[in-house]
Amino acid sequence: MNFEFGSEDEEFRAEARAWLADHLDGPYAESAGRGGPGSEHERADARRAWERELGAGGWIGLGWDRTHGAYGNRAASLTQQVVWAEEYARARAPGRMGHIGENLLAPTLLAYGDAAQRARFLPAIARGEELWCQGYSEPEAGSDLAGVRTVAVRDGDTYRISGQKIWTSLAAEADWCFVLARTDPGERRHRGLSFLLVPMDQPGRIEVRPIRQMTGTAEFNEVFFDGAVARDVVGGEGAGWRVAMGLLARERGVSTLVQQIGFAAELAEVVDAAVRCGALRDPVLHGQLVAQWAELKVMRWNALRTLGAAGDAGAPSVAKLLWGGWHQRLGELAMRVRGAAAALGPADWTADAPYELTAAQRLFLFTRADTVYGGSDEIQRNIIAERVLGLPRVERR
Ligand SMILES: Cc1cc2nc3c(=O)[nH]c(=O)nc-3n(C[C@H](O)[C@H](O)[C@H](O)COP(=O)(O)OP(=O)(O)OC[C@H]3O[C@@H](n4cnc5c(N)ncnc54)[C@H](O)[C@@H]3O)c2cc1C
């Protein structure tokens, strides 16, 4: 694979940079650098409007496979997608609210959806108009996802969904949720499941209860379904497990290359802080920062190496293991380089109200979740052990 930037890519870069400079002006200027992990609450309305701005510019869905048609977005090679992500990070553009629809659902619809589903849902994602959330986890079904108990009962042309999801990121903001539910109560485990597309605006039938996290924000939620109506099943009734796993492979895999650009910016910030605080003179911290830099390079090469390896069952799990641990260590380093001062609130803080966390504190607290969501480290190791190394399977209930 050629990963050099050619002249077309540099033209694309100039266009992306100019567009971002132009559009991150005015009402969006204050949203720059806001709304990342752990601070999803920041400027939510402005960031929602920003999604539509991105959509109008054609910047959502750059990597969508065009085999099945065009959906209002630009076509861009993988190199150009990386260029866009680089410029996005460089411009400190707002944290994305549409990433679940764009990066998880859209590729899943392209792979498993029918023409009507693609025509209905992809243009609205590309325009930045409809936001999505992911309804997989339940109180008794997280790592053991095949244990989902939410049911979907056929009712004429529709399904009626009842049950509870948990840890549903952005459910309070989302217009739609893709839900893994049991359509065949006679089947067990990964058989008899379906992947349904559920509109969230169903008062009385869907209730969203925010869960407050240790960052003080409520990025994820409990979602209760009580006879909620859905019309669309992706991949056909009973194919839910295959579709759900296809989606998870994306969450753990290719998108990491783009994500690493944000990581590089965060690492640069921690290095800057280490220089400012004098922590760089500490040989242990110095060594840890250098190791962090080297590991980021290794992650990049690993991501590039596995890009074309569609049949490599372990690649998404290896990528998830690498980035989850790396990012968590970065959060720890962000605190360590600042020494004891890292734990302090602002000087003017009084105990009658919570204080806003600093960026380093948020990074540290939020990254505790990196080795859990999208499949925990232990689960990734199980996948690698069973599917790549051929070790005996873990016993399942
Ligand atoms: C920030 C964040 C956002 C999230 N967003 C979403 C979302 O939008 N939608 C959604 O559906 N879910 C979401 N999740 C949920 C996430 O997918 C689950 O937390 C994850 O799958 C783990 O499930 P669990 O929390 O039920 O933990 P459990 O499955 O109960 O696991 C508890 C512990 O036991 C370990 N463990 C479990 N089984 C095994 C095993 N077989 N072998 C070895 N160790 C094992 C796990 O590694 C973990 O350490 C989110 C989670 C977080 C933290």
The ligand as an SDF file (V2000), in Angstrom:
LIG
                    3D

 53 58  0  0  0  0  0  0  0  0999 V2000
  -17.4380    5.0970   28.2900 C   0  0  0  0  0  0  0  0  0  0  0  0
  -18.2640    3.9160   27.8810 C   0  0  0  0  0  0  0  0  0  0  0  0
  -19.1420    4.0440   26.8390 C   0  0  0  0  0  0  0  0  0  0  0  0
  -19.9340    2.9610   26.4630 C   0  0  0  0  0  0  0  0  0  0  0  0
  -20.8300    3.1400   25.4290 N   0  0  0  0  0  0  0  0  0  0  0  0
  -21.6390    2.1170   25.0770 C   0  0  0  0  0  0  0  0  0  0  0  0
  -22.6240    2.2920   24.0700 C   0  0  0  0  0  0  0  0  0  0  0  0
  -22.7590    3.3790   23.4860 O   0  0  0  0  0  0  0  0  0  0  0  0
  -23.4240    1.2660   23.7690 N   0  0  0  0  0  0  0  0  0  0  0  0
  -23.3180    0.0470   24.3710 C   0  0  0  0  0  0  0  0  0  0  0  0
  -24.0670   -0.8580   24.0190 O   0  0  0  0  0  0  0  0  0  0  0  0
  -22.4000   -0.1620   25.3500 N   0  0  0  0  0  0  0  0  0  0  0  0
  -21.5590    0.8530   25.7160 C   0  0  0  0  0  0  0  0  0  0  0  0
  -20.6390    0.6620   26.7140 N   0  0  0  0  0  0  0  0  0  0  0  0
  -20.6110   -0.6060   27.4280 C   0  0  0  0  0  0  0  0  0  0  0  0
  -19.4130   -1.4860   27.1300 C   0  0  0  0  0  0  0  0  0  0  0  0
  -19.5100   -2.0680   25.8760 O   0  0  0  0  0  0  0  0  0  0  0  0
  -19.3620   -2.5100   28.2560 C   0  0  0  0  0  0  0  0  0  0  0  0
  -19.0230   -1.8120   29.4450 O   0  0  0  0  0  0  0  0  0  0  0  0
  -18.3480   -3.5970   28.0050 C   0  0  0  0  0  0  0  0  0  0  0  0
  -18.7490   -4.4170   26.9520 O   0  0  0  0  0  0  0  0  0  0  0  0
  -18.1330   -4.4640   29.2790 C   0  0  0  0  0  0  0  0  0  0  0  0
  -19.3400   -4.9380   29.7510 O   0  0  0  0  0  0  0  0  0  0  0  0
  -19.8010   -4.7350   31.2600 P   0  0  0  0  0  0  0  0  0  0  0  0
  -19.6120   -3.3130   31.6220 O   0  0  0  0  0  0  0  0  0  0  0  0
  -21.1500   -5.3330   31.4260 O   0  0  0  0  0  0  0  0  0  0  0  0
  -18.7600   -5.5510   32.1350 O   0  0  0  0  0  0  0  0  0  0  0  0
  -18.7660   -7.1140   32.4250 P   0  0  0  0  0  0  0  0  0  0  0  0
  -19.0360   -7.8440   31.1550 O   0  0  0  0  0  0  0  0  0  0  0  0
  -19.6540   -7.3860   33.5760 O   0  0  0  0  0  0  0  0  0  0  0  0
  -17.2650   -7.3580   32.8120 O   0  0  0  0  0  0  0  0  0  0  0  0
  -16.7440   -7.0370   34.1130 C   0  0  0  0  0  0  0  0  0  0  0  0
  -15.2880   -7.4430   34.1490 C   0  0  0  0  0  0  0  0  0  0  0  0
  -15.1700   -8.8620   33.9530 O   0  0  0  0  0  0  0  0  0  0  0  0
  -14.3050   -9.1560   32.8650 C   0  0  0  0  0  0  0  0  0  0  0  0
  -14.8100  -10.3100   32.1170 N   0  0  0  0  0  0  0  0  0  0  0  0
  -16.0880  -10.5080   31.6930 C   0  0  0  0  0  0  0  0  0  0  0  0
  -16.1780  -11.6570   31.0060 N   0  0  0  0  0  0  0  0  0  0  0  0
  -14.9340  -12.1940   30.9770 C   0  0  0  0  0  0  0  0  0  0  0  0
  -14.3720  -13.3820   30.4200 C   0  0  0  0  0  0  0  0  0  0  0  0
  -15.1270  -14.2470   29.7160 N   0  0  0  0  0  0  0  0  0  0  0  0
  -13.0440  -13.6040   30.5800 N   0  0  0  0  0  0  0  0  0  0  0  0
  -12.2710  -12.7300   31.2720 C   0  0  0  0  0  0  0  0  0  0  0  0
  -12.7450  -11.5910   31.8430 N   0  0  0  0  0  0  0  0  0  0  0  0
  -14.0540  -11.3310   31.6980 C   0  0  0  0  0  0  0  0  0  0  0  0
  -14.3490   -7.9100   31.9810 C   0  0  0  0  0  0  0  0  0  0  0  0
  -13.1690   -7.7780   31.2250 O   0  0  0  0  0  0  0  0  0  0  0  0
  -14.4530   -6.8010   33.0440 C   0  0  0  0  0  0  0  0  0  0  0  0
  -13.1940   -6.4850   33.5430 O   0  0  0  0  0  0  0  0  0  0  0  0
  -19.8280    1.7240   27.1230 C   0  0  0  0  0  0  0  0  0  0  0  0
  -18.9300    1.5960   28.1730 C   0  0  0  0  0  0  0  0  0  0  0  0
  -18.1520    2.6610   28.5670 C   0  0  0  0  0  0  0  0  0  0  0  0
  -17.2140    2.4800   29.7030 C   0  0  0  0  0  0  0  0  0  0  0  0
  1  2  1  0
  2  3  1  0
  2 52  2  0
  3  4  2  0
  4  5  1  0
  4 50  1  0
  5  6  2  0
  6  7  1  0
  6 13  1  0
  7  8  2  0
  7  9  1  0
  9 10  1  0
 10 11  2  0
 10 12  1  0
 12 13  2  0
 13 14  1  0
 14 15  1  0
 14 50  1  0
 15 16  1  0
 16 17  1  0
 16 18  1  0
 18 19  1  0
 18 20  1  0
 20 21  1  0
 20 22  1  0
 22 23  1  0
 23 24  1  0
 24 25  2  0
 24 26  1  0
 24 27  1  0
 27 28  1  0
 28 29  2  0
 28 30  1  0
 28 31  1  0
 31 32  1  0
 32 33  1  0
 33 34  1  0
 33 48  1  0
 34 35  1  0
 35 36  1  0
 35 46  1  0
 36 37  1  0
 36 45  1  0
 37 38  2  0
 38 39  1  0
 39 40  1  0
 39 45  2  0
 40 41  1  0
 40 42  2  0
 42 43  1  0
 43 44  2  0
 44 45  1  0
 46 47  1  0
 46 48  1  0
 48 49  1  0
 50 51  2  0
 51 52  1  0
 52 53  1  0
M  END
$$$$
